[in-house]
Amino acid sequence: MKVAVFIKNNELTSLYETDIHVVIFNIVNNKVMGVENFILEKQNKDSILRWLNHKSIDKVYISGIENGTIQKLELNNIQVKTYEMLKDDKLFNSLALTSHQLRKTS
């Protein structure tokens, strides 16, 4: 499974911010087997969906999302986890980019 975590300014962010950092975790048998880092400068709904499909992403961790976009991602077999859904997530709770834990962007 591949999980893409969308980050800006050391905080969880949405899909369509500019200059976002995306960390992709390749997870096998509940263990991180690989990590990739990307900077996405400017995205729109179609380009981000193509990018996620090209990278074979199974799940995204983001700050929040509109229902229509959730449905579009789920139709492409990409599961969406927002900040509120991640409170008990083992991978999310293990992440720290600086001395602070990731938090939701306003």
DSSP file (Angstrom, degrees, kcal/mol; ACC not computed):
  #  RESIDUE AA STRUCTURE BP1 BP2  ACC     N-H-->O    O-->H-N    N-H-->O    O-->H-N    TCO  KAPPA ALPHA  PHI   PSI    X-CA   Y-CA   Z-CA
    1    1 A M              0   0    0      0, 0.0    26,-3.5     0, 0.0     2,-0.5   0.000 360.0 360.0 360.0 141.8    0.0    0.0    0.0
    2    2 A K  E     -A   26   0A   0     54,-0.3    56,-2.4    24,-0.2    57,-1.7  -0.962 360.0-167.1-115.1 128.4    1.2    3.5   -0.8
    3    3 A V  E     -Ab  25  59A   0     22,-2.5    22,-3.0    -2,-0.5     2,-0.5  -0.958   5.4-157.2-115.9 126.2    0.2    6.4    1.5
    4    4 A A  E     -Ab  24  60A   0     55,-2.8    57,-2.7    -2,-0.5     2,-0.5  -0.914   5.0-161.2-105.4 123.3    0.7   10.1    0.4
    5    5 A V  E     -Ab  23  61A   0     18,-2.9    18,-2.2    -2,-0.5     2,-0.6  -0.916   9.1-147.9-106.3 121.7    0.9   12.6    3.2
    6    6 A F  E     +A   22   0A   0     55,-2.4     7,-2.4    -2,-0.5     2,-0.4  -0.808  25.1 174.7 -96.1 120.2    0.3   16.2    2.1
    7    7 A I  E     +AC  21  12A   0     14,-3.2    14,-3.2    -2,-0.6     2,-0.3  -0.959  17.4 174.1-131.9 140.1    2.2   18.8    4.2
    8    8 A K  E >  S- C   0  11A   0      3,-2.7     3,-1.2    -2,-0.4    12,-0.1  -0.968  78.6  -4.1-143.1 131.8    2.8   22.5    4.1
    9    9 A N  T 3  S-     0   0    0     -2,-0.3     3,-0.1     1,-0.3    -1,-0.1   0.889 129.5 -58.0  53.6  43.3    4.7   24.5    6.7
   10   10 A N  T 3  S+     0   0    0      1,-0.2    93,-0.5    92,-0.1     2,-0.3   0.698 118.9 104.4  62.5  22.9    5.1   21.3    8.8
   11   11 A E  E <  S-C    8   0A   0     -3,-1.2    -3,-2.7    91,-0.2    93,-0.2  -0.960  82.0 -97.9-131.7 150.2    1.3   20.9    9.0
   12   12 A L  E     -Cd   7 104A   0     91,-2.3    93,-1.6    -2,-0.3    -5,-0.3  -0.435  53.3-179.9 -60.6 137.3   -1.1   18.6    7.3
   13   13 A T        -     0   0    0     -7,-2.4    50,-1.7    48,-0.3    -7,-0.2  -0.732  25.7 -87.3-135.7-178.5   -2.7   20.4    4.3
   14   14 A S    >   -     0   0    0     48,-0.2     3,-0.7    -2,-0.2    51,-0.1  -0.292  39.5-105.1 -88.6 175.8   -5.2   20.0    1.5
   15   15 A L  T 3  S+     0   0    0     49,-0.4     5,-0.1     1,-0.2    -1,-0.1   0.793 111.0  49.1 -69.3 -30.0   -4.6   18.6   -2.0
   16   16 A Y  T 3  S+     0   0    0     26,-0.1    27,-0.2     2,-0.0    -1,-0.2   0.193  75.2 118.8-108.9  16.7   -4.7   22.0   -3.9
   17   17 A E    <   -     0   0    0     -3,-0.7    26,-0.4    25,-0.1     3,-0.4  -0.325  66.5-109.9 -68.6 162.8   -2.3   24.2   -1.9
   18   18 A T  S    S+     0   0    0      1,-0.2    24,-0.2    24,-0.1    23,-0.2  -0.703  92.1  13.4 -93.8 152.5    0.7   25.6   -3.8
   19   19 A D  S    S+     0   0    0     22,-2.6     2,-0.3    -2,-0.3    22,-0.2   0.930  85.3 168.8  50.7  56.8    4.2   24.4   -3.0
   20   20 A I  E     - E   0  40A   0     20,-2.5    20,-3.0    -3,-0.4     2,-0.5  -0.733  33.2-131.6-100.4 150.4    3.2   21.4   -0.9
   21   21 A H  E     -AE   7  39A   0    -14,-3.2   -14,-3.2    -2,-0.3     2,-0.5  -0.860  21.1-164.9 -97.5 127.4    5.5   18.7    0.3
   22   22 A V  E     -AE   6  38A   0     16,-3.0    16,-2.3    -2,-0.5     2,-0.5  -0.970   3.3-165.7-117.8 124.8    4.2   15.2   -0.3
   23   23 A V  E     -AE   5  37A   0    -18,-2.2   -18,-2.9    -2,-0.5     2,-0.5  -0.945   7.4-158.4-109.1 123.8    5.7   12.2    1.5
   24   24 A I  E     -AE   4  36A   0     12,-2.9    12,-2.3    -2,-0.5     2,-0.5  -0.903   3.4-162.0-105.9 124.7    4.8    8.8    0.1
   25   25 A F  E     -AE   3  35A   0    -22,-3.0   -22,-2.5    -2,-0.5     2,-0.7  -0.914   8.5-150.9-105.7 126.7    5.2    5.8    2.3
   26   26 A N  E     -AE   2  34A   0      8,-2.8     7,-3.5    -2,-0.5     8,-1.0  -0.881  21.9-167.4 -95.0 115.0    5.3    2.4    0.8
   27   27 A I  E     + E   0  32A   0    -26,-3.5     2,-0.4    -2,-0.7     5,-0.2  -0.907  13.9 176.7-114.2 127.8    3.9    0.0    3.5
   28   28 A V  E >  S- E   0  31A   0      3,-2.7     3,-1.4    -2,-0.5    -2,-0.0  -0.996  75.4 -10.6-129.4 125.9    4.1   -3.8    3.4
   29   29 A N  T 3  S-     0   0    0     -2,-0.4    -1,-0.1     1,-0.3     3,-0.1   0.893 129.2 -55.7  52.0  44.8    2.8   -5.9    6.2
   30   30 A N  T 3  S+     0   0    0      1,-0.2     2,-0.4    -3,-0.1    -1,-0.3   0.677 117.2 111.3  63.3  21.1    2.3   -2.8    8.4
   31   31 A K  E <  S-E   28   0A   0     -3,-1.4    -3,-2.7     0, 0.0     2,-0.6  -0.979  74.0-117.7-124.8 139.2    6.0   -1.8    8.0
   32   32 A V  E     +E   27   0A   0     -2,-0.4    -5,-0.2    -5,-0.2     3,-0.1  -0.638  34.8 172.3 -74.1 118.6    7.3    1.2    6.1
   33   33 A M  E     +     0   0A   0     -7,-3.5     2,-0.3    -2,-0.6    -6,-0.2   0.530  62.7   5.1-105.5 -10.8    9.5   -0.3    3.3
   34   34 A G  E     -E   26   0A   0     -8,-1.0    -8,-2.8     2,-0.0     2,-0.4  -0.964  55.7-153.6-169.5 154.0   10.2    2.9    1.4
   35   35 A V  E     -E   25   0A   0     -2,-0.3     2,-0.4   -10,-0.2   -10,-0.2  -1.000   8.9-172.8-137.7 133.9    9.8    6.7    1.5
   36   36 A E  E     -E   24   0A   0    -12,-2.3   -12,-2.9    -2,-0.4     2,-0.4  -0.961   9.4-153.9-124.2 145.3    9.7    9.2   -1.4
   37   37 A N  E     +E   23   0A   0     -2,-0.4     2,-0.3   -14,-0.2   -14,-0.2  -0.965  16.5 172.4-122.0 136.4    9.6   13.0   -1.1
   38   38 A F  E     -E   22   0A   0    -16,-2.3   -16,-3.0    -2,-0.4     2,-0.5  -0.973  25.1-144.8-139.0 151.6    8.1   15.4   -3.6
   39   39 A I  E     -E   21   0A   0     -2,-0.3     2,-0.6   -18,-0.2   -18,-0.2  -0.989  15.7-162.0-114.0 123.1    7.3   19.1   -3.9
   40   40 A L  E     -E   20   0A   0    -20,-3.0   -20,-2.5    -2,-0.5     3,-0.2  -0.930   2.1-167.4-106.6 120.5    4.2   19.9   -5.9
   41   41 A E        -     0   0    0     -2,-0.6   -22,-2.6     1,-0.3     2,-0.4   0.982  67.5  -7.2 -75.7 -58.6    4.1   23.5   -7.0
   42   42 A K        -     0   0    0    -24,-0.2     2,-0.3   -23,-0.1    -1,-0.3  -0.973  69.2-176.0-145.9 127.0    0.6   24.1   -8.2
   43   43 A Q        -     0   0    0    -26,-0.4     2,-0.3    -2,-0.4    -3,-0.0  -0.861  10.2-167.6-123.0 153.4   -2.2   21.5   -8.6
   44   44 A N     >  -     0   0    0     -2,-0.3     4,-2.5     1,-0.0     5,-0.3  -0.810  46.0 -91.3-126.5 176.4   -5.7   21.4   -9.9
   45   45 A K  H  > S+     0   0    0     -2,-0.3     4,-1.4     1,-0.2     5,-0.1   0.869 123.5  42.8 -59.3 -40.2   -8.2   18.6   -9.5
   46   46 A D  H  > S+     0   0    0      2,-0.2     4,-2.2     1,-0.2    -1,-0.2   0.915 114.8  47.9 -74.4 -42.1   -7.3   16.8  -12.7
   47   47 A S  H  > S+     0   0    0      1,-0.2     4,-2.4     2,-0.2    -2,-0.2   0.894 111.7  49.5 -68.9 -37.6   -3.6   17.1  -12.4
   48   48 A I  H  X S+     0   0    0     -4,-2.5     4,-2.6     2,-0.2    -1,-0.2   0.891 110.6  50.6 -68.8 -36.9   -3.5   15.9   -8.8
   49   49 A L  H  X S+     0   0    0     -4,-1.4     4,-2.3    -5,-0.3    -2,-0.2   0.917 111.6  47.9 -65.2 -42.9   -5.7   12.9   -9.6
   50   50 A R  H  X S+     0   0    0     -4,-2.2     4,-2.7     2,-0.2    -2,-0.2   0.919 112.7  49.4 -61.8 -42.9   -3.4   11.9  -12.5
   51   51 A W  H  X S+     0   0    0     -4,-2.4     4,-2.0     2,-0.2    -2,-0.2   0.923 111.0  48.7 -63.9 -44.7   -0.3   12.3  -10.3
   52   52 A L  H  <>S+     0   0    0     -4,-2.6     5,-2.5     1,-0.2     4,-0.2   0.908 114.1  46.4 -62.1 -42.4   -1.8   10.2   -7.5
   53   53 A N  H ><5S+     0   0    0     -4,-2.3     3,-1.4     1,-0.2    -2,-0.2   0.911 110.3  53.2 -65.7 -42.0   -2.7    7.5  -10.1
   54   54 A H  H 3<5S+     0   0    0     -4,-2.7    -2,-0.2     1,-0.3    -1,-0.2   0.861 111.1  46.5 -61.0 -36.1    0.7    7.6  -11.7
   55   55 A K  T 3<5S-     0   0    0     -4,-2.0    -1,-0.3    -5,-0.2    -2,-0.2   0.417 111.8-123.4 -86.1   1.4    2.3    7.1   -8.3
   56   56 A S  T < 5 -     0   0    0     -3,-1.4     2,-0.3    -4,-0.2   -54,-0.3   0.893  42.6-177.1  58.1  44.0   -0.1    4.2   -7.5
   57   57 A I      < -     0   0    0     -5,-2.5    -1,-0.2     1,-0.1   -54,-0.2  -0.562  20.2-177.5 -77.3 133.3   -1.3    5.9   -4.3
   58   58 A D        +     0   0    0    -56,-2.4    21,-3.1     1,-0.3     2,-0.3   0.693  69.0  18.2 -98.0 -26.4   -3.8    3.9   -2.3
   59   59 A K  E     -bf   3  79A   0    -57,-1.7   -55,-2.8    19,-0.3     2,-0.4  -0.999  60.9-154.8-150.8 142.3   -4.5    6.4    0.5
   60   60 A V  E     -bf   4  80A   0     19,-2.6    21,-2.6    -2,-0.3     2,-0.5  -0.957   6.4-153.1-120.2 142.2   -4.0   10.2    1.1
   61   61 A Y  E     +bf   5  81A   0    -57,-2.7   -55,-2.4    -2,-0.4   -48,-0.3  -0.969  33.4 155.1-110.4 118.5   -3.7   12.0    4.4
   62   62 A I  E     - f   0  82A   0     19,-2.2    21,-0.7    -2,-0.5   -48,-0.2  -0.884  53.0-113.2-139.8 167.3   -4.9   15.6    4.1
   63   63 A S  S    S-     0   0    0    -50,-1.7    20,-0.7    -2,-0.3    21,-0.4   0.894  88.3 -33.9 -72.0 -39.8   -6.3   18.3    6.4
   64   64 A G        -     0   0    0     18,-0.2   -49,-0.4   -51,-0.1     2,-0.3  -0.971  56.3-163.7-172.5 169.2   -9.7   18.3    4.8
   65   65 A I        -     0   0    0     -2,-0.3     2,-0.2    -3,-0.1    17,-0.0  -0.986  26.2-105.6-164.1 151.9  -11.6   17.9    1.5
   66   66 A E     >  -     0   0    0     -2,-0.3     4,-2.0     1,-0.1     3,-0.4  -0.536  35.7-115.2 -82.4 153.1  -14.9   18.5   -0.1
   67   67 A N  H  > S+     0   0    0      1,-0.2     4,-2.4     2,-0.2     5,-0.2   0.859 112.4  56.4 -57.9 -40.7  -17.4   15.6   -0.7
   68   68 A G  H  > S+     0   0    0      1,-0.2     4,-1.8     2,-0.2    -1,-0.2   0.887 108.8  46.5 -61.3 -39.3  -17.2   15.8   -4.5
   69   69 A T  H  > S+     0   0    0     -3,-0.4     4,-2.5     2,-0.2    -1,-0.2   0.878 109.1  54.9 -71.3 -37.7  -13.4   15.4   -4.5
   70   70 A I  H  X S+     0   0    0     -4,-2.0     4,-2.9     1,-0.2     5,-0.2   0.945 109.1  48.4 -57.3 -47.5  -13.6   12.5   -2.0
   71   71 A Q  H  X S+     0   0    0     -4,-2.4     4,-2.1     1,-0.2    -1,-0.2   0.897 110.3  51.0 -61.5 -41.4  -16.0   10.7   -4.3
   72   72 A K  H  X S+     0   0    0     -4,-1.8     4,-0.7     2,-0.2    -1,-0.2   0.918 113.2  45.3 -63.3 -43.5  -13.7   11.3   -7.3
   73   73 A L  H ><>S+     0   0    0     -4,-2.5     5,-2.1     1,-0.2     3,-1.0   0.928 112.1  50.8 -65.0 -45.1  -10.7    9.9   -5.4
   74   74 A E  H ><5S+     0   0    0     -4,-2.9     3,-1.7     1,-0.3    -1,-0.2   0.836 103.3  59.0 -65.1 -31.9  -12.7    6.9   -4.1
   75   75 A L  H 3<5S+     0   0    0     -4,-2.1    -1,-0.3     1,-0.3    -2,-0.2   0.757 106.4  50.2 -64.2 -23.4  -13.9    6.1   -7.7
   76   76 A N  T <<5S-     0   0    0     -3,-1.0    -1,-0.3    -4,-0.7    -2,-0.2   0.107 125.3-106.3 -99.3  19.4  -10.2    5.9   -8.5
   77   77 A N  T < 5S+     0   0    0     -3,-1.7     2,-0.6     1,-0.2    -3,-0.2   0.818  76.6 136.8  60.9  34.6   -9.6    3.5   -5.5
   78   78 A I      < -     0   0    0     -5,-2.1   -19,-0.3    -8,-0.2     2,-0.2  -0.958  45.9-144.7-113.4 116.6   -7.8    6.2   -3.5
   79   79 A Q  E     -f   59   0A   0    -21,-3.1   -19,-2.6    -2,-0.6     2,-0.5  -0.574  11.4-143.0 -80.8 141.3   -8.9    6.2    0.2
   80   80 A V  E     -f   60   0A   0     -2,-0.2     2,-0.5   -21,-0.2   -19,-0.2  -0.911  16.4-176.4-111.4 129.4   -9.1    9.6    1.9
   81   81 A K  E     -f   61   0A   0    -21,-2.6   -19,-2.2    -2,-0.5     2,-0.1  -0.978  10.8-163.4-123.6 116.6   -8.1   10.2    5.5
   82   82 A T  E >>  -f   62   0A   0     -2,-0.5     3,-1.2   -21,-0.2     4,-0.8  -0.460  39.0 -93.9 -92.4 170.1   -8.6   13.7    6.9
   83   83 A Y  G >4 S+     0   0    0    -20,-0.7     3,-1.2   -21,-0.7     4,-0.3   0.880 125.2  53.4 -49.5 -46.2   -7.1   15.2   10.1
   84   84 A E  G >4 S+     0   0    0    -21,-0.4     3,-0.5     1,-0.3    -1,-0.3   0.792 108.7  50.4 -63.3 -28.1  -10.2   14.2   12.1
   85   85 A M  G <4 S+     0   0    0     -3,-1.2     3,-0.4     1,-0.2    -1,-0.3   0.582 101.5  64.3 -84.3 -10.5   -9.9   10.6   11.0
   86   86 A L  G X<  +     0   0    0     -3,-1.2     3,-1.8    -4,-0.8    -1,-0.2   0.377  63.3 104.3 -99.2   3.8   -6.2   10.2   11.8
   87   87 A K  T <  S+     0   0    0     -3,-0.5    -1,-0.2     1,-0.3    -2,-0.1   0.813  94.2  32.4 -58.8 -31.4   -6.2   10.6   15.6
   88   88 A D  T 3  S+     0   0    0     -3,-0.4     2,-0.5     4,-0.0    -1,-0.3   0.196  88.9 124.4-108.6  15.2   -5.7    6.9   16.1
   89   89 A D    <>  -     0   0    0     -3,-1.8     4,-2.5     1,-0.2     5,-0.2  -0.660  51.9-151.5 -82.7 123.4   -3.7    6.2   13.0
   90   90 A K  H  > S+     0   0    0     -2,-0.5     4,-0.8     2,-0.2    -1,-0.2   0.908  94.2  45.7 -61.7 -46.2   -0.3    4.6   13.8
   91   91 A L  H >> S+     0   0    0      1,-0.2     3,-1.0     2,-0.2     4,-0.6   0.955 114.5  47.6 -63.3 -50.1    1.6    6.0   10.8
   92   92 A F  H >4 S+     0   0    0      1,-0.3     3,-1.3     2,-0.2    10,-0.3   0.911 110.7  51.4 -58.6 -44.4    0.2    9.5   11.3
   93   93 A N  H 3< S+     0   0    0     -4,-2.5    -1,-0.3     1,-0.3    -2,-0.2   0.655 106.1  56.3 -70.5 -14.4    1.0    9.6   15.0
   94   94 A S  H << S+     0   0    0     -3,-1.0    -1,-0.3    -4,-0.8     2,-0.3   0.558  88.1 100.6 -90.8  -8.3    4.6    8.5   14.4
   95   95 A L    <<  +     0   0    0     -3,-1.3     7,-0.7    -4,-0.6     2,-0.3  -0.557  37.7 162.2 -84.8 140.1    5.3   11.4   12.0
   96   96 A A  B     -G  101   0B   0     -2,-0.3     5,-0.2     5,-0.2     3,-0.1  -0.893  16.8-176.7-151.7 124.4    7.2   14.5   13.0
   97   97 A L  S    S-     0   0    0      3,-0.7     2,-0.2    -2,-0.3     4,-0.1   0.776  81.3  -2.8 -91.3 -30.1    8.9   16.9   10.6
   98   98 A T  S    S-     0   0    0      2,-0.9     4,-0.1   -88,-0.2   -88,-0.0  -0.442 111.0 -60.3-132.3-151.5   10.4   19.1   13.2
   99   99 A S  S    S+     0   0    0     -2,-0.2     2,-0.3     2,-0.1     0, 0.0   0.573 117.3  77.3 -76.1  -6.7   10.2   19.0   17.0
  100  100 A H  S    S-     0   0    0      1,-0.0    -2,-0.9     3,-0.0    -3,-0.7  -0.781  85.3-116.6-104.5 147.7    6.4   19.4   16.6
  101  101 A Q  B     -G   96   0B   0     -2,-0.3    -5,-0.2    -5,-0.2    -8,-0.1  -0.441  46.0 -88.8 -70.8 153.5    3.9   16.8   15.6
  102  102 A L        -     0   0    0     -7,-0.7     2,-0.3   -10,-0.3   -91,-0.2  -0.360  52.8-175.9 -60.5 142.3    2.0   17.4   12.4
  103  103 A R        -     0   0    0    -93,-0.5   -91,-2.3    -3,-0.1     2,-0.2  -0.901  31.4 -82.9-136.7 168.9   -1.2   19.4   12.9
  104  104 A K  B     -d   12   0A   0     -2,-0.3     2,-0.2   -93,-0.2   -91,-0.1  -0.486  41.0-124.0 -73.4 136.9   -4.0   20.6   10.7
  105  105 A T              0   0    0    -93,-1.6    -1,-0.1    -2,-0.2   -96,-0.0  -0.582 360.0 360.0 -76.3 143.5   -3.6   23.8    8.7
  106  106 A S              0   0    0     -2,-0.2    -1,-0.1   -93,-0.0   -93,-0.1   0.490 360.0 360.0 -65.1 360.0   -6.2   26.4    9.3
